[in-house]
Amino acid sequence: DTGVSQDPRHKITKRGQNVTFRCDPISEHNRLYWYRQTLGQGPEFLTYFQNEAQLEKSRLLSDRFSAERPKGSFSTLEIQRTEQGDSAMYLCASSLGQATKGFFGPGTRLTVL
Amino acid sequence: GQQVMQIPQYQHVQEGEDFTTYCNSSTTLSNIQWYKQRPGGHPVFLIQLVKSGEVKKQKRLTFQFGEAKKNSSLHITATQTTDVGTYFCGNYGGSQGNLIFGKGTKLSVKP
C-alpha cells in the first residue's frame, strides 16, 4: 500500500492520560499536515511540516499538543493530559510541495472518557 | 490566513436532481481544491483549479473558479446515491502556505 497510513486507527483513553499518534506519509512527499475533525465539521488545521521543519502551528493548538517529524518521513502527534474536548478524528495528510494534490490517511479516532 | 466559506452547510436532494455547493473567500485565492468525504471515510482529492475562470469537468461533476479567483463552485448533474457525502473546498493559504479547508457541504440523496 503506497498511501498515507495512520496508527492506531482507534484510541480510547482516560482523561489526563497522554496519547501519541503516528502518521506515515507517501514516501516522496515532503509536506505533512495534521488536522482535527469533529462530527459535521471540516478538517481543522493543527500543524504542518515541510521535510523535518514544522512551519506553522494553529493558534488553536494548545501547549498540550506537540508534533514531530524527526527525519522528514513519519510524524507523531502527542497530546498530553487529554481532556474530553480532545475527542475527535485526527487526520494526517501529505503532499508533494505546495499547491499539489493532498492525500489523507484514514485517521485516528480518539475517545477521551 | 485565507479563510474559505462554504454554502450551503447541508443539501438534501431527490435522486436525479442537480446539486451545487459554493466556496467563497474575501481575498484572492491562488488555487482551490475540492475533496469528497464519504460517511465514515476520509477526504479524497477530486480536483484543483488555479486559473481565473477555469472550468473542469469530471463526468457529472463541473468545477468552476471565479474570474476574480475569490469563489468556486462544484455542480453535480443528476445526482445519484453514490454522490452522498460531504464536499470540502480547500486552499493553500496561510502565512506559510498550509492547506486549509472550508466547513463543507453535506449532501444527502433520497432514492
gemmi code that builds the backbone of each chain (N, CA, C; Angstrom):
import gemmi

chains = {
    "A": [
        ("ASP", (0.852, -1.188, 0.000), (0.000, 0.000, 0.000), (0.893, 1.245, 0.000)),
        ("THR", (0.672, 2.146, -0.944), (1.541, 3.313, -1.042), (0.848, 4.572, -0.569)),
        ("GLY", (-0.275, 4.459, 0.101), (-0.991, 5.622, 0.588), (-0.473, 6.074, 1.929)),
        ("VAL", (-1.186, 7.055, 2.507), (-0.863, 7.562, 3.833), (-1.456, 6.611, 4.867)),
        ("SER", (-0.648, 6.216, 5.842), (-1.157, 5.338, 6.888), (-1.072, 6.026, 8.244)),
        ("GLN", (-1.993, 5.656, 9.123), (-2.022, 6.209, 10.470), (-2.216, 5.085, 11.471)),
        ("ASP", (-1.607, 5.276, 12.615), (-1.686, 4.261, 13.647), (-1.722, 4.917, 15.031)),
        ("PRO", (-2.601, 4.487, 15.954), (-3.627, 3.479, 15.712), (-4.826, 4.054, 14.965)),
        ("ARG", (-5.763, 3.224, 14.603), (-6.980, 3.704, 13.970), (-7.985, 4.192, 15.009)),
        ("HIS", (-7.936, 3.581, 16.173), (-8.828, 3.992, 17.260), (-8.034, 4.018, 18.554)),
        ("LYS", (-8.375, 4.986, 19.403), (-7.718, 5.076, 20.704), (-8.746, 5.557, 21.712)),
        ("ILE", (-8.891, 4.765, 22.768), (-9.755, 5.155, 23.878), (-8.867, 5.364, 25.084)),
        ("THR", (-8.981, 6.494, 25.719), (-8.121, 6.788, 26.845), (-8.921, 7.495, 27.931)),
        ("LYS", (-8.352, 7.523, 29.104), (-8.997, 8.221, 30.212), (-8.455, 9.642, 30.293)),
        ("ARG", (-9.301, 10.512, 30.725), (-8.918, 11.912, 30.886), (-7.656, 12.021, 31.726)),
        ("GLY", (-6.723, 12.851, 31.244), (-5.481, 13.051, 31.964), (-4.318, 12.227, 31.435)),
        ("GLN", (-4.624, 11.209, 30.634), (-3.563, 10.371, 30.083), (-2.944, 11.036, 28.858)),
        ("ASN", (-1.740, 10.609, 28.517), (-1.073, 11.076, 27.305), (-1.302, 10.068, 26.177)),
        ("VAL", (-1.438, 10.570, 24.964), (-1.583, 9.686, 23.808), (-0.654, 10.165, 22.701)),
        ("THR", (-0.216, 9.225, 21.883), (0.643, 9.547, 20.740), (0.124, 8.827, 19.514)),
        ("PHE", (0.031, 9.573, 18.412), (-0.412, 9.020, 17.143), (0.736, 9.102, 16.146)),
        ("ARG", (0.714, 8.162, 15.210), (1.751, 8.149, 14.188), (1.143, 8.279, 12.805)),
        ("CYS", (1.854, 8.968, 11.935), (1.442, 9.101, 10.538), (2.632, 8.785, 9.643)),
        ("ASP", (2.413, 7.906, 8.690), (3.420, 7.619, 7.664), (2.912, 8.160, 6.338)),
        ("PRO", (3.547, 9.208, 5.834), (3.062, 9.811, 4.575), (3.521, 8.987, 3.379)),
        ("ILE", (3.086, 9.389, 2.218), (3.599, 8.814, 0.978), (5.085, 9.172, 0.915)),
        ("SER", (5.906, 8.213, 0.575), (7.342, 8.315, 0.822), (8.015, 9.541, 0.177)),
        ("GLU", (7.628, 9.929, -0.995), (8.323, 11.050, -1.633), (7.725, 12.413, -1.296)),
        ("HIS", (6.669, 12.423, -0.477), (6.010, 13.690, -0.130), (6.795, 14.433, 0.941)),
        ("ASN", (7.092, 15.710, 0.669), (7.864, 16.475, 1.639), (6.976, 17.240, 2.626)),
        ("ARG", (5.698, 17.378, 2.301), (4.798, 18.102, 3.207), (3.888, 17.125, 3.940)),
        ("LEU", (3.700, 17.399, 5.226), (2.837, 16.558, 6.052), (1.995, 17.469, 6.935)),
        ("TYR", (0.700, 17.198, 6.987), (-0.257, 18.035, 7.706), (-1.006, 17.202, 8.738)),
        ("TRP", (-1.328, 17.836, 9.849), (-2.212, 17.250, 10.851), (-3.467, 18.100, 10.954)),
        ("TYR", (-4.611, 17.405, 11.019), (-5.901, 18.063, 11.174), (-6.697, 17.359, 12.265)),
        ("ARG", (-7.648, 18.086, 12.818), (-8.610, 17.503, 13.743), (-9.988, 17.716, 13.139)),
        ("GLN", (-10.796, 16.682, 13.188), (-12.140, 16.788, 12.625), (-13.158, 16.244, 13.623)),
        ("THR", (-14.139, 17.059, 13.943), (-15.253, 16.619, 14.773), (-16.480, 16.450, 13.893)),
        ("LEU", (-17.476, 15.792, 14.434), (-18.648, 15.416, 13.659), (-19.311, 16.625, 13.011)),
        ("GLY", (-19.489, 16.563, 11.704), (-20.179, 17.620, 10.990), (-19.335, 18.834, 10.661)),
        ("GLN", (-18.058, 18.754, 10.964), (-17.168, 19.883, 10.695), (-16.113, 19.517, 9.659)),
        ("GLY", (-15.503, 20.548, 9.080), (-14.409, 20.309, 8.164), (-13.118, 20.025, 8.903)),
        ("PRO", (-12.114, 19.532, 8.205), (-10.813, 19.314, 8.846), (-10.245, 20.645, 9.347)),
        ("GLU", (-9.929, 20.672, 10.627), (-9.401, 21.874, 11.264), (-7.880, 21.760, 11.319)),
        ("PHE", (-7.207, 22.707, 10.705), (-5.750, 22.653, 10.621), (-5.115, 22.719, 12.006)),
        ("LEU", (-4.141, 21.844, 12.267), (-3.383, 21.863, 13.511), (-1.957, 22.327, 13.280)),
        ("THR", (-1.244, 21.638, 12.388), (0.143, 21.982, 12.145), (0.610, 21.311, 10.866)),
        ("TYR", (1.723, 21.799, 10.322), (2.271, 21.097, 9.182), (3.781, 21.226, 9.103)),
        ("PHE", (4.381, 20.278, 8.394), (5.811, 20.163, 8.240), (6.183, 20.203, 6.763)),
        ("GLN", (7.317, 20.828, 6.514), (7.953, 20.666, 5.220), (9.280, 19.985, 5.524)),
        ("ASN", (9.418, 18.767, 5.065), (10.514, 17.900, 5.486), (10.457, 17.796, 7.015)),
        ("GLU", (11.553, 18.072, 7.714), (11.526, 17.924, 9.170), (11.162, 19.223, 9.877)),
        ("ALA", (11.018, 20.301, 9.142), (10.741, 21.604, 9.747), (9.241, 21.805, 9.943)),
        ("GLN", (8.887, 22.165, 11.183), (7.493, 22.473, 11.484), (7.273, 23.945, 11.131)),
        ("LEU", (6.534, 24.205, 10.059), (6.431, 25.555, 9.524), (5.313, 26.374, 10.145)),
        ("GLU", (4.271, 25.745, 10.574), (3.160, 26.522, 11.120), (2.358, 25.681, 12.100)),
        ("LYS", (1.912, 26.333, 13.154), (1.025, 25.720, 14.136), (-0.208, 26.588, 14.275)),
        ("SER", (-1.359, 25.953, 14.365), (-2.583, 26.703, 14.559), (-2.581, 27.362, 15.933)),
        ("ARG", (-3.177, 28.533, 15.984), (-3.310, 29.209, 17.282), (-4.236, 28.438, 18.209)),
        ("LEU", (-5.024, 27.550, 17.621), (-5.936, 26.735, 18.421), (-5.207, 25.591, 19.111)),
        ("LEU", (-3.976, 25.347, 18.709), (-3.223, 24.225, 19.253), (-2.634, 24.605, 20.606)),
        ("SER", (-3.160, 23.962, 21.655), (-2.683, 24.312, 22.998), (-1.296, 23.714, 23.238)),
        ("ASP", (-0.716, 24.108, 24.355), (0.617, 23.615, 24.706), (0.611, 22.120, 25.003)),
        ("ARG", (-0.555, 21.535, 25.138), (-0.613, 20.097, 25.419), (-0.360, 19.272, 24.143)),
        ("PHE", (-0.415, 19.924, 23.024), (-0.210, 19.257, 21.740), (1.206, 19.509, 21.244)),
        ("SER", (1.855, 18.448, 20.798), (3.158, 18.615, 20.178), (3.293, 17.616, 19.034)),
        ("ALA", (3.969, 18.042, 18.002), (4.164, 17.188, 16.836), (5.625, 17.216, 16.436)),
        ("GLU", (6.072, 16.091, 15.905), (7.448, 15.969, 15.443), (7.487, 15.239, 14.115)),
        ("ARG", (8.523, 15.515, 13.378), (8.807, 14.769, 12.153), (10.321, 14.707, 12.046)),
        ("PRO", (10.930, 13.891, 12.897), (12.381, 13.959, 13.137), (13.258, 13.743, 11.906)),
        ("LYS", (12.876, 12.905, 11.012), (13.736, 12.638, 9.853), (13.070, 13.020, 8.544)),
        ("GLY", (12.025, 13.802, 8.666), (11.334, 14.214, 7.457), (10.525, 13.116, 6.807)),
        ("SER", (10.304, 12.020, 7.560), (9.485, 10.943, 6.997), (8.194, 10.844, 7.811)),
        ("PHE", (8.121, 9.893, 8.744), (6.908, 9.758, 9.545), (6.819, 10.905, 10.546)),
        ("SER", (5.618, 11.084, 11.078), (5.394, 12.137, 12.063), (4.606, 11.560, 13.235)),
        ("THR", (4.788, 12.154, 14.401), (3.987, 11.804, 15.572), (3.294, 13.048, 16.100)),
        ("LEU", (2.106, 12.836, 16.604), (1.335, 13.886, 17.274), (1.047, 13.396, 18.686)),
        ("GLU", (1.502, 14.142, 19.673), (1.273, 13.762, 21.064), (0.319, 14.747, 21.715)),
        ("ILE", (-0.597, 14.217, 22.474), (-1.492, 15.038, 23.290), (-1.247, 14.660, 24.741)),
        ("GLN", (-0.853, 15.627, 25.525), (-0.617, 15.383, 26.944), (-1.852, 15.781, 27.751)),
        ("ARG", (-2.027, 15.058, 28.852), (-3.127, 15.376, 29.797), (-4.444, 15.552, 29.022)),
        ("THR", (-4.842, 14.511, 28.343), (-6.019, 14.591, 27.475), (-7.253, 15.060, 28.236)),
        ("GLU", (-8.100, 15.773, 27.505), (-9.374, 16.269, 28.022), (-10.488, 15.713, 27.136)),
        ("GLN", (-11.700, 15.708, 27.662), (-12.812, 15.167, 26.889), (-13.010, 15.931, 25.585)),
        ("GLY", (-12.700, 17.196, 25.586), (-12.829, 18.005, 24.387), (-11.839, 17.643, 23.300)),
        ("ASP", (-10.857, 16.800, 23.629), (-9.896, 16.351, 22.612), (-10.465, 15.218, 21.774)),
        ("SER", (-11.583, 14.666, 22.179), (-12.196, 13.576, 21.419), (-12.536, 14.052, 20.021)),
        ("ALA", (-11.995, 13.374, 19.036), (-12.157, 13.786, 17.640), (-11.464, 12.770, 16.752)),
        ("MET", (-11.596, 12.983, 15.443), (-10.809, 12.229, 14.476), (-9.577, 13.072, 14.156)),
        ("TYR", (-8.397, 12.469, 14.245), (-7.162, 13.166, 13.913), (-6.686, 12.639, 12.556)),
        ("LEU", (-6.657, 13.551, 11.600), (-6.313, 13.198, 10.225), (-4.915, 13.690, 9.880)),
        ("CYS", (-4.220, 12.883, 9.135), (-2.919, 13.253, 8.602), (-3.028, 13.288, 7.080)),
        ("ALA", (-2.347, 14.218, 6.476), (-2.329, 14.291, 5.015), (-0.913, 14.619, 4.564)),
        ("SER", (-0.596, 14.248, 3.342), (0.716, 14.604, 2.800), (0.572, 15.081, 1.366)),
        ("SER", (1.547, 15.842, 0.941), (1.543, 16.341, -0.441), (2.979, 16.550, -0.893)),
        ("LEU", (3.121, 16.610, -2.196), (4.438, 16.833, -2.794), (4.545, 18.322, -3.090)),
        ("GLY", (4.890, 19.097, -2.062), (5.017, 20.519, -2.262), (3.700, 21.254, -2.138)),
        ("GLN", (3.777, 22.557, -2.310), (2.587, 23.401, -2.190), (1.766, 23.344, -3.464)),
        ("ALA", (0.451, 23.573, -3.286), (-0.473, 23.628, -4.419), (-0.462, 22.344, -5.215)),
        ("THR", (-0.337, 21.232, -4.509), (-0.444, 19.928, -5.158), (-1.487, 19.101, -4.422)),
        ("LYS", (-1.847, 18.014, -5.028), (-2.878, 17.133, -4.517), (-2.548, 16.662, -3.113)),
        ("GLY", (-3.508, 16.758, -2.199), (-3.328, 16.270, -0.844), (-3.891, 14.882, -0.701)),
        ("PHE", (-3.142, 14.022, -0.014), (-3.582, 12.652, 0.231), (-3.785, 12.488, 1.723)),
        ("PHE", (-4.983, 12.047, 2.093), (-5.303, 11.863, 3.502), (-5.142, 10.409, 3.918)),
        ("GLY", (-4.745, 10.233, 5.175), (-4.783, 8.917, 5.778), (-6.169, 8.620, 6.316)),
        ("PRO", (-6.377, 7.416, 6.834), (-7.700, 7.014, 7.321), (-8.089, 7.666, 8.643)),
        ("GLY", (-7.116, 8.266, 9.331), (-7.423, 8.943, 10.577), (-7.275, 8.069, 11.800)),
        ("THR", (-7.087, 8.722, 12.938), (-7.116, 8.062, 14.254), (-8.267, 8.670, 15.030)),
        ("ARG", (-9.201, 7.818, 15.429), (-10.337, 8.322, 16.205), (-10.004, 8.224, 17.680)),
        ("LEU", (-9.968, 9.371, 18.341), (-9.652, 9.436, 19.773), (-10.924, 9.651, 20.566)),
        ("THR", (-11.099, 8.826, 21.574), (-12.196, 8.991, 22.523), (-11.600, 9.144, 23.903)),
        ("VAL", (-11.895, 10.255, 24.548), (-11.401, 10.516, 25.895), (-12.571, 10.370, 26.865)),
        ("LEU", (-12.426, 9.427, 27.781), (-13.522, 9.147, 28.722), (-13.414, 9.986, 29.979)),
    ],
    "B": [
        ("GLY", (-4.631, 34.125, 8.004), (-4.597, 33.299, 6.807), (-5.874, 33.396, 6.023)),
        ("GLN", (-5.856, 32.896, 4.806), (-7.039, 32.957, 3.967), (-8.081, 31.970, 4.461)),
        ("GLN", (-9.311, 32.439, 4.618), (-10.399, 31.603, 5.054), (-11.372, 31.414, 3.900)),
        ("VAL", (-11.888, 30.194, 3.772), (-12.882, 29.934, 2.750), (-14.182, 29.533, 3.419)),
        ("MET", (-15.278, 30.099, 2.938), (-16.603, 29.844, 3.486), (-17.390, 29.034, 2.480)),
        ("GLN", (-18.074, 28.002, 2.970), (-18.855, 27.166, 2.081), (-20.331, 27.277, 2.392)),
        ("ILE", (-21.133, 27.293, 1.346), (-22.588, 27.253, 1.475), (-23.173, 26.360, 0.389)),
        ("PRO", (-24.299, 25.707, 0.672), (-24.929, 25.608, 1.980), (-24.195, 24.621, 2.885)),
        ("GLN", (-24.607, 24.525, 4.125), (-23.993, 23.570, 5.045), (-24.540, 22.171, 4.784)),
        ("TYR", (-25.828, 22.123, 4.451), (-26.488, 20.851, 4.145), (-27.329, 21.013, 2.879)),
        ("GLN", (-27.470, 19.924, 2.153), (-28.340, 19.911, 0.988), (-28.946, 18.522, 0.863)),
        ("HIS", (-30.283, 18.511, 0.824), (-30.999, 17.245, 0.644), (-31.666, 17.292, -0.720)),
        ("VAL", (-31.393, 16.317, -1.561), (-31.980, 16.307, -2.900), (-32.595, 14.956, -3.186)),
        ("GLN", (-33.497, 14.962, -4.143), (-34.058, 13.723, -4.667), (-33.104, 13.215, -5.736)),
        ("GLU", (-32.931, 11.926, -5.798), (-32.056, 11.359, -6.825), (-32.482, 11.865, -8.198)),
        ("GLY", (-31.513, 12.305, -8.973), (-31.812, 12.841, -10.294), (-31.792, 14.358, -10.337)),
        ("GLU", (-31.939, 14.996, -9.166), (-31.866, 16.461, -9.111), (-30.404, 16.903, -9.157)),
        ("ASP", (-30.217, 18.170, -9.514), (-28.871, 18.730, -9.529), (-28.500, 19.268, -8.155)),
        ("PHE", (-27.210, 19.455, -7.946), (-26.680, 19.945, -6.668), (-25.522, 20.888, -6.936)),
        ("THR", (-25.473, 21.982, -6.169), (-24.348, 22.909, -6.281), (-23.906, 23.349, -4.898)),
        ("THR", (-22.608, 23.376, -4.676), (-22.030, 23.935, -3.462), (-21.055, 25.028, -3.851)),
        ("TYR", (-20.983, 26.047, -2.984), (-20.190, 27.228, -3.292), (-19.123, 27.446, -2.225)),
        ("CYS", (-18.002, 27.938, -2.684), (-16.885, 28.242, -1.803), (-16.490, 29.687, -2.059)),
        ("ASN", (-16.477, 30.504, -0.993), (-16.234, 31.927, -1.169), (-15.119, 32.409, -0.248)),
        ("SER", (-14.382, 33.393, -0.753), (-13.308, 33.986, 0.026), (-13.356, 35.504, -0.126)),
        ("SER", (-12.939, 36.202, 0.910), (-12.889, 37.664, 0.832), (-11.599, 38.124, 0.167)),
        ("THR", (-10.649, 37.230, 0.024), (-9.374, 37.567, -0.611), (-9.145, 36.680, -1.832)),
        ("THR", (-8.262, 37.103, -2.680), (-7.944, 36.344, -3.886), (-7.234, 35.049, -3.517)),
        ("LEU", (-7.692, 33.965, -4.102), (-7.115, 32.662, -3.829), (-6.115, 32.288, -4.920)),
        ("SER", (-5.011, 31.717, -4.519), (-4.033, 31.280, -5.518), (-4.499, 29.999, -6.206)),
        ("ASN", (-5.282, 29.219, -5.493), (-5.748, 27.955, -6.042), (-6.932, 27.499, -5.201)),
        ("ILE", (-7.675, 26.550, -5.685), (-8.761, 25.951, -4.918), (-8.767, 24.465, -5.214)),
        ("GLN", (-8.958, 23.690, -4.169), (-9.066, 22.250, -4.334), (-10.417, 21.801, -3.794)),
        ("TRP", (-10.921, 20.719, -4.354), (-12.174, 20.125, -3.893), (-11.921, 18.679, -3.477)),
        ("TYR", (-12.533, 18.314, -2.345), (-12.405, 16.966, -1.797), (-13.806, 16.436, -1.483)),
        ("LYS", (-13.907, 15.107, -1.499), (-15.151, 14.453, -1.100), (-14.850, 13.500, 0.049)),
        ("GLN", (-15.714, 13.539, 1.049), (-15.571, 12.639, 2.187), (-16.856, 11.840, 2.322)),
        ("ARG", (-16.757, 10.546, 2.076), (-17.908, 9.677, 2.258), (-18.155, 9.468, 3.742)),
        ("PRO", (-19.375, 9.139, 4.137), (-19.649, 8.870, 5.552), (-18.712, 7.803, 6.096)),
        ("GLY", (-18.038, 8.130, 7.189), (-17.116, 7.188, 7.804), (-15.751, 7.117, 7.138)),
        ("GLY", (-15.556, 7.911, 6.100), (-14.288, 7.872, 5.374), (-13.449, 9.109, 5.593)),
        ("HIS", (-12.370, 9.218, 4.825), (-11.506, 10.381, 4.924), (-11.613, 11.190, 3.632)),
        ("PRO", (-11.228, 12.466, 3.662), (-11.328, 13.283, 2.445), (-10.482, 12.714, 1.316)),
        ("VAL", (-11.055, 12.736, 0.126), (-10.367, 12.263, -1.070), (-10.348, 13.391, -2.091)),
        ("PHE", (-9.184, 13.657, -2.620), (-8.986, 14.739, -3.581), (-9.820, 14.511, -4.835)),
        ("LEU", (-10.491, 15.569, -5.285), (-11.237, 15.497, -6.545), (-10.520, 16.266, -7.644)),
        ("ILE", (-10.190, 17.542, -7.349), (-9.645, 18.375, -8.427), (-8.985, 19.616, -7.844)),
        ("GLN", (-8.135, 20.247, -8.632), (-7.536, 21.534, -8.274), (-7.748, 22.511, -9.426)),
        ("LEU", (-8.099, 23.747, -9.075), (-8.254, 24.821, -10.057), (-7.278, 25.927, -9.705)),
        ("VAL", (-6.625, 26.492, -10.716), (-5.628, 27.534, -10.441), (-5.816, 28.780, -11.305)),
        ("LYS", (-6.500, 28.659, -12.431), (-6.601, 29.780, -13.356), (-7.931, 30.509, -13.198)),
        ("SER", (-7.903, 31.801, -13.364), (-9.100, 32.622, -13.336), (-10.102, 32.132, -14.376)),
        ("GLY", (-11.354, 31.910, -13.938), (-12.388, 31.482, -14.859), (-12.309, 30.033, -15.293)),
        ("GLU", (-11.421, 29.277, -14.672), (-11.214, 27.891, -15.093), (-12.445, 27.038, -14.831)),
        ("VAL", (-12.748, 26.150, -15.779), (-13.846, 25.195, -15.656), (-13.304, 23.811, -15.978)),
        ("LYS", (-13.559, 22.883, -15.086), (-13.146, 21.499, -15.328), (-14.326, 20.581, -15.081)),
        ("LYS", (-14.363, 19.499, -15.846), (-15.456, 18.543, -15.700), (-14.910, 17.155, -15.434)),
        ("GLN", (-15.641, 16.439, -14.563), (-15.373, 15.035, -14.308), (-16.733, 14.337, -14.359)),
        ("LYS", (-17.046, 13.769, -15.509), (-18.325, 13.078, -15.697), (-19.469, 14.029, -15.333)),
        ("ARG", (-20.221, 13.751, -14.288), (-21.360, 14.607, -13.922), (-20.969, 15.796, -13.044)),
        ("LEU", (-19.697, 15.916, -12.698), (-19.242, 16.996, -11.825), (-18.601, 18.101, -12.657)),
        ("THR", (-18.993, 19.351, -12.378), (-18.412, 20.517, -13.032), (-17.871, 21.451, -11.962)),
        ("PHE", (-16.610, 21.820, -12.094), (-15.932, 22.681, -11.137), (-15.605, 24.001, -11.827)),
        ("GLN", (-15.853, 25.099, -11.113), (-15.554, 26.420, -11.674), (-14.750, 27.240, -10.687)),
        ("PHE", (-13.855, 28.053, -11.214), (-13.095, 29.016, -10.423), (-13.473, 30.389, -10.948)),
        ("GLY", (-13.885, 31.281, -10.064), (-14.376, 32.577, -10.479), (-13.335, 33.427, -11.184)),
        ("GLU", (-13.820, 34.389, -11.938), (-12.923, 35.265, -12.682), (-11.991, 36.040, -11.739)),
        ("ALA", (-12.519, 36.440, -10.599), (-11.724, 37.182, -9.626), (-10.940, 36.260, -8.691)),
        ("LYS", (-11.075, 34.970, -8.871), (-10.409, 33.956, -8.040), (-10.750, 34.141, -6.561)),
        ("LYS", (-12.000, 34.512, -6.305), (-12.457, 34.631, -4.921), (-13.565, 33.639, -4.608)),
        ("ASN", (-14.013, 32.910, -5.598), (-15.058, 31.940, -5.340), (-14.931, 30.769, -6.301)),
        ("SER", (-15.558, 29.683, -5.911), (-15.534, 28.473, -6.710), (-16.838, 27.725, -6.476)),
        ("SER", (-17.194, 26.878, -7.417), (-18.399, 26.080, -7.252), (-18.168, 24.667, -7.766)),
        ("LEU", (-18.934, 23.765, -7.178), (-18.981, 22.371, -7.626), (-20.436, 22.062, -7.928)),
        ("HIS", (-20.696, 21.650, -9.146), (-22.054, 21.341, -9.575), (-22.116, 19.870, -9.978)),
        ("ILE", (-23.100, 19.165, -9.437), (-23.335, 17.770, -9.812), (-24.651, 17.695, -10.570)),
        ("THR", (-24.609, 17.156, -11.747), (-25.807, 16.985, -12.566), (-26.418, 15.618, -12.292)),
        ("ALA", (-27.736, 15.603, -12.134), (-28.465, 14.338, -11.961), (-27.833, 13.468, -10.880)),
        ("THR", (-27.959, 13.922, -9.644), (-27.316, 13.223, -8.524), (-27.726, 11.757, -8.446)),
        ("GLN", (-26.794, 10.976, -7.932), (-27.031, 9.563, -7.672), (-26.736, 9.302, -6.199)),
        ("THR", (-27.197, 8.166, -5.703), (-26.966, 7.855, -4.280), (-25.489, 7.731, -3.976)),
        ("THR", (-24.689, 7.421, -4.971), (-23.239, 7.323, -4.764), (-22.578, 8.686, -4.549)),
        ("ASP", (-23.319, 9.762, -4.796), (-22.766, 11.101, -4.586), (-22.855, 11.541, -3.127)),
        ("VAL", (-23.520, 10.760, -2.301), (-23.692, 11.109, -0.894), (-22.331, 11.302, -0.217)),
        ("GLY", (-22.246, 12.347, 0.581), (-21.013, 12.619, 1.310), (-20.905, 14.107, 1.593)),
        ("THR", (-19.767, 14.496, 2.099), (-19.507, 15.908, 2.376), (-18.433, 16.399, 1.427)),
        ("TYR", (-18.687, 17.522, 0.810), (-17.771, 18.106, -0.167), (-17.090, 19.316, 0.455)),
        ("PHE", (-15.773, 19.297, 0.437), (-14.979, 20.370, 1.027), (-14.183, 21.097, -0.048)),
        ("CYS", (-14.087, 22.398, 0.101), (-13.110, 23.125, -0.698), (-11.915, 23.413, 0.194)),
        ("GLY", (-10.759, 23.456, -0.409), (-9.527, 23.694, 0.328), (-8.646, 24.655, -0.437)),
        ("ASN", (-7.750, 25.290, 0.283), (-6.896, 26.297, -0.324), (-5.540, 26.316, 0.349)),
        ("TYR", (-4.498, 26.438, -0.438), (-3.162, 26.636, 0.119), (-3.019, 28.112, 0.441)),
        ("GLY", (-3.349, 28.453, 1.678), (-3.259, 29.846, 2.099), (-2.381, 29.938, 3.309)),
        ("GLY", (-2.698, 30.863, 4.201), (-1.894, 30.998, 5.405), (-0.546, 31.637, 5.110)),
        ("SER", (0.111, 32.022, 6.166), (1.383, 32.724, 6.011), (2.476, 31.814, 5.460)),
        ("GLN", (2.357, 30.529, 5.698), (3.379, 29.597, 5.234), (2.831, 28.642, 4.188)),
        ("GLY", (1.663, 28.919, 3.661), (1.134, 28.085, 2.599), (0.571, 26.763, 3.057)),
        ("ASN", (-0.040, 26.742, 4.256), (-0.655, 25.486, 4.690), (-1.980, 25.261, 3.983)),
        ("LEU", (-2.472, 24.051, 4.004), (-3.707, 23.670, 3.318), (-4.856, 23.753, 4.306)),
        ("ILE", (-5.784, 24.679, 4.049), (-6.920, 24.881, 4.949), (-8.212, 24.600, 4.208)),
        ("PHE", (-9.241, 24.222, 4.982), (-10.495, 23.772, 4.402), (-11.679, 24.587, 4.892)),
        ("GLY", (-12.712, 24.613, 4.053), (-13.996, 25.116, 4.482), (-14.687, 24.079, 5.348)),
        ("LYS", (-15.887, 24.439, 5.860), (-16.603, 23.532, 6.754), (-17.349, 22.437, 6.004)),
        ("GLY", (-17.468, 22.572, 4.705), (-18.056, 21.522, 3.895), (-19.545, 21.654, 3.680)),
        ("THR", (-20.027, 20.998, 2.639), (-21.457, 20.876, 2.362), (-21.796, 19.393, 2.369)),
        ("LYS", (-22.712, 19.041, 3.257), (-23.124, 17.641, 3.368), (-24.290, 17.380, 2.433)),
        ("LEU", (-24.098, 16.469, 1.510), (-25.123, 16.128, 0.523), (-25.765, 14.797, 0.881)),
        ("SER", (-27.083, 14.820, 0.961), (-27.818, 13.566, 1.086), (-28.725, 13.424, -0.128)),
        ("VAL", (-28.855, 12.203, -0.616), (-29.635, 11.941, -1.834), (-30.690, 10.902, -1.515)),
        ("LYS", (-31.924, 11.289, -1.716), (-33.033, 10.376, -1.453), (-33.348, 9.589, -2.722)),
        ("PRO", (-33.326, 8.259, -2.630), (-33.570, 7.457, -3.837), (-35.043, 7.509, -4.259)),
    ],
}
model = gemmi.Model(1)
for chain_id, residues in chains.items():
    chain = gemmi.Chain(chain_id)
    for i, (resn, *xyz) in enumerate(residues, 1):
        res = gemmi.Residue()
        res.name, res.seqid = resn, gemmi.SeqId(i, " ")
        for name, pos in zip(("N", "CA", "C"), xyz):
            atom = gemmi.Atom()
            atom.name, atom.element = name, gemmi.Element(name[0])
            atom.pos, atom.b_iso = gemmi.Position(*pos), 0.0
            res.add_atom(atom)
        chain.add_residue(res)
    model.add_chain(chain)
structure = gemmi.Structure()
structure.add_model(model)
structure.setup_entities()
